[in-house]
Amino acid sequence: MRLALLTHEPFYPPSGGGSAEANYLVNELTRRGHEVHLFCPDFPDRDAVAKRFAITVYAFTGWEMGRYTRLRSLKYLAYPGALRRLVRRIARDISFDAILSQHAISAVAAGKLKADLGVPVVMNFLDFLTGFMESWPGWAMPRFVLRRLMAYELSLPKRHAAAAVLTVSDELARRFAQTGYDRSRLHPIHYGYDAKLFPLTPHPSPLTPAVVMHGSFDTHHLGPIAIRAITDIALARPETHFLFIGRETDAVKNLAKRVLTAAPSAKLECTGFVPYGEVAGQLGQAGVGIIPYESSSGAHCAFVAKLVEYAALGLPVVSTPLAGVKAYFDGEPSVLFSAFDGVQFAKDVLEWLEHPPPQAESERVAKRVAAELDWPVICAKTVDRLEAVVS
């Protein structure tokens, strides 16, 4: 199979979230002997990386793309048109057997390319992108605009008659089905992690209570729930160390300012960017991993990567009750789904700092995650679906 793989994220190095999957997916495709042509924003050492992964890379160089680029939202809106033109130009000389899009932004281009090139399109939705904007303030995202954006994103599979749709969660698959898209073509594959990088690790109670969170730290990650919960924990147990593993974004700065105003002695630390392969070592310092996301359609449709990684390490987790991950982890004693309320969230974290779940339960869920969500398992399912479409 000669595959055109489309993404809006630089391929390497993975920056976290959905970007990590592409590397493992390419490995599985080439392992099976498929020819991968990757269309994505430019990234460092492109030629060396292409050789290492045994793929052909066509880099978009029109403007900088990435999680932390300036004017990110505007660039995301303009990218599908530019990506479509790039693929069409290359397709004059190369015939593709299928197109696989990663995320909604590339799905916009892939849908139009289906008509341009006459090849089947498989859309892989690793999140419900516009759904996260529900947690933005109204002045930043007017609600009448947001409703149209969300409806448009959910309409993409039906609008372009995608041959198959892979989703990160059952909740997201359900929402696509509500648009009238054929349920038999919807395949929830969840979201994985690298079991070699996140091995099960004993977590004896640290001498100093430590609470950890890692990721990209966008607005919906660190909103009012996180601010109130961390403030209450810091006031109740001033010795608690809060470790944020990732870039110091505006959301982190705002949280720190708000928390320190109410709890001046709060111990907050932000590491700055940490490579994906080194995150597990940082997480090992903690007693509890937290996911204090605000409620939004995007958050409910997510299969939160950090929860998978916390569970894989055997780290107890407190999360707001997000539908996507709750459907998978509900009932696991080491994963506590709290409330969309900072006061209650703080109480639950404090309880687990004082009385953590049995180590045996953390080890059991870690083994389940390793068996079901390791990247080779997830990517094998993805490539199986692709091969079924092409055949």
N, C-alpha and C positions, 0 to 999 in steps of 0.2 A: 504494500500500500504506500502510495506517495501522498503524504499528508501535509496540508498547510495548517500550521498551528499559530493561532492569533492570540496576542495578549497585549494589554496596555501597560504592563509592568516590565521594567528591565529584567531580563532573564537571570542575570547573575551579578553579584551574589544575592541570594534571597534576602529580602528585607523584612520577612515576617508575614503573618497572616496568609492570604491566599498565594503569595508569590512563591512560597516554599514548594508547593505541589508540582509546579512545572518542571523542576529539575528531575524529580523522581519519575514523573510521567514520561519524560523524554527517555530516561534510562530504560523504562519498560518497553517503550515503542522500539527503540533501536535493538534491544535484546532480542526482540521477536523478529528482527530483520526488516522493519519498516523504515522508509525513507522520510525523514522529518525535515521540513522547511519551516523555519521559525521566523515569524514576522513580529517584531517587538521594538520598543525604544532602544536606542543605543546604550551600551554599557561598557565598562572598562575591560580591556584585554579581550575584546570580542573574538578575534581570530583564534586566539589560544583556547578560549572556552569552547568555541565551535568545534575545534579539533578534538578537544578532550571528550566532548559529548557525541562526537561523530554526527553532527548535524550541519545544515546550511542555514546561515543566519542572514536575514535581510533587515538591516537596522533602519528604523525611522530616526531621522536626524533633524527634523524640522524645528523642534524646540525640545527643551528638557522635559522629561516625564519622570514621575516618581512620587512616592508618598509625601515627600516633604518639599516638593517644588513650589515656587511661588505661583499664585493664580491657578492652583491645581484644578479647581472645578471648571474653569473656563477652558483649560487645556484638555480636560477629559471630554468636554462637549465637542471640541473641534477634532479630536483624534480619530473617531470612526471614519470620517470622510477622507482624511489623509491616509489612514490604513487601507481603506478600500482602493484608493488610487495606486498605492504601492503594490498591493497584491495583483491588481489587474495588469499592471505593467510587467510584473514577473511572469504572470500567467500567459503572456503572449508567446513565450518560448517554452513553458513547462506546463504539462497537463497534470492536474491534481485529481486524485481519486476521492478525496473528501476534505472538508474543512472542519477543524475543531476550534471553537472559540473558548477562551478562558475569561470568565466574568462578563457582566452585562455590557460594558463599554465595547469590547471586541465583538460581542454578539450582534450589536447594531450593524457593524461592518459585515460580519459573516452572513447575516440575513440578506443583505443587498447583493453580496457576492454570489449567493446561491442562484439568483436570477441572472447575474452577469456571466457566470461560468458554467452553469448547468450541472453542478456537482452537489452531492448531499452534504448537509450541514448538521453537525452535532454541537449543541450548546452546553457548555459546562458552567453552571452558575454556582460560584463559591460563596456567594452572599446575595442578599437583596439590597443592592447598593443604595438606591434612592430611599428605601425604607428607613435607613439610619437617619435621614434628614428630619424625621419626625421629632427628634430630640433637639433640633436646632431652634433658636428663637425665631419668632415669626418675622421679625424685620430682616433676618438673614435668608429665610426661605418662606415666602408667602404661601399660605396653605392652599390657595387655589392653584398655584403653580405646582406645588408638591403633589397634589392629587393627580394632576395630569402626568407628571413624570413617573410616579409609581405605577399608574395604569399602563403607561407606555412600556415600561420595563417588563411588567408581567405579560404584556401582549406579544412580546417578541417571538416566542416559539410558535404560537398559532398564526401570527401575522405572516411569518416567513415559512410556515410548514416545515419546521425543523424535523429531520429524520429521527432524532432522539434528543432528549434533554436529561442531563445529569444534574442532580441538585445536592447541595450540601446537607440538607435535612428533609425529613418527612413533612415538616411544616411548610417549607418553601414549595415542595412538590404539590402539596394540597392547594396552595394559592395559584399555582399555574393551572391546575386542573379546574379551578373555579372559573377560569377564562374560557373554558371549552376546549382546551388542548387535550388531545387523546391521552388518557391515563396510562394506557399500555406502553406509551413511549417515554414515560417519566421514570427515572431510575435514581432514587436517593442513594448516594454512595458515601455520604458523610465526609468528614475531613480527617486527615491522618497526621502522623508525626513520625519522626525517625527513631525507632526503638534503640538504635545503637547510640544515639546522642542523648536520649532521655531514659537511661536504665533505672530500674527500681533501686531506690536508695533508702537505707534506714534513716529515719528522722527522729532521733532522740530529742526530747524537749530541750530547746536551747536555753542557756543560762539567762539570756536576755530575750524576752518574748519578741518574735520577729514576724511581721506580716509582709507578704510580697505580692507584687503584681508586675507583669511584664507585657510588652506589646508596643503598639504604635501610639497609644494615648491620645486618641481623638476626643472630640467634644462628648460623644455619647459614652465614652469609657469612664470619664471622670467628671460627672455632673453633680447635682445637689445630693444624690444618695451617697456618693463617695465622700464628698466634703463633710457631710454631717456624720457619717459613720466613723471616719478617721478622726474627726475632732472628738467625738464621744469616747473613742478608744484611748486617745492620747490623754484625755482628762481623767479617765478611770484608771489607766495604767501608764503613767508618764514615762516609764522605762521602756515601753514598746518601741521597737525600731521598725520604721516603715521603709521598705526598699522598693523603688520603682526602677525596673530594668528596661531601659529604652531611652530614646531621645527626650530631652527636656522640652516638650512642646508647650504651646501657650496654655493648654489645658492643665498641664502639670504645674506651671507657674501660677495659674489662677488658684488651683487647689492649695498649693503651698501658702499663698498669701492669705487665703480665707482661713485655713486651718491655724496658721501661726497667729493670726489676729485673735482667735478665740482660745487657742492653747499654745502660748508662746514657747513652752518647753518641748513641744512635739519634736520627735527625732525623725526627720524626713530626709531621705537620700535618693537622688536620681543618678544612675550610673552613666548616662549618655548611651550612645549606640553600642550594643554588644552583638558580635557576630552570632548567627543562629547556632553554630556548633559550640558556643561557650555559655549559652543561656542556662543550661542545666546546672552547671557549677555554681552559678549565682543563686539559683533557686534553692540549692541545698542548704543555704543559710537559714531558711525560714521554718516557721512552725505551722503557718496557715497561708494558703494562696487565696486571693480574693478576686471576685468578678462582680463589681458593684455597678453593672451597666444600668443605664436608664431604660425604661420600657419604650420600645418602638417596634414597628413591624420588622425593621432590619435586624434588631437584636433578637427578636423572637425567631426569625428564620435562620439565624446563624448557628453553626456547629462550632462553638468557640474553641479556637486552637489552644488557647492557654489552659482551658479546663482539661483538655485531653492530655496536655503535657504535665500539668500538676498531678493528674491521676496516674500517669505512667510512672512518675517518680515516687509515688506513694505518699504524696503531700496532701493532707486534708484540705478541702476546698469549701469556701462559703461563696455562694453565687446568688444573685437575684434570680427569680423563677422564670428563666427564658425557655420558651416552649421547645425550641429545637434541641437543646441539650437535655432538657428535663425529660423528654420522651425517652432518651437513651439512658440517662444516669439515674432517673428517679428510683428510689428504693435502695440505692447504694449508701451504706452507712457512713462512708468517708466523704460523701459529697452532700453538703447541706444546702438546700434551696431555701433561702431566707425570703424576705419580702421586698417589694419596691418601696422601701422605707428605711432611711438612714439610721433611725433610732433602733429599729429591730435588727437591722444588719449588724450594727455595732454589738448588740447584746449577743448575737449568735457567734461573732468572731471571738468575743471575750470568753464565752462559754467554752469554745474549743481551745483557746489558749490555756485555759485552766484545766479542761477535761477533754483531751483529744480522743478521737475515735480509736478503737482497738487497732493495733498495728496489723493484725491478721486481716482485717477488713480492707485496709489500704493496700495490702499486698495482693489480695484477691482481685480487686478492681484493676490494679496495675497489670496483672496477668491477663485479664479479660481485654483490656485496651491493647496490649501487645499482640494478642491473637487476632483481634478484629480490626484494628485501626493503624497498624504499621503501614508505612507508605507502600511497600510492595503489594500488600493486600488490596489497598484502595486503588492503586494504579492498575493492577491486574484486572479489576472489575471494569475500570474505565476503558481499557484497551479491548476487553472482551466486547463491550458495547459497540465500540468503533468498528471492530472487525465484523460484527454481525450486520451493521449498517452497510458496509462496503460489499459484503458478500451477497 
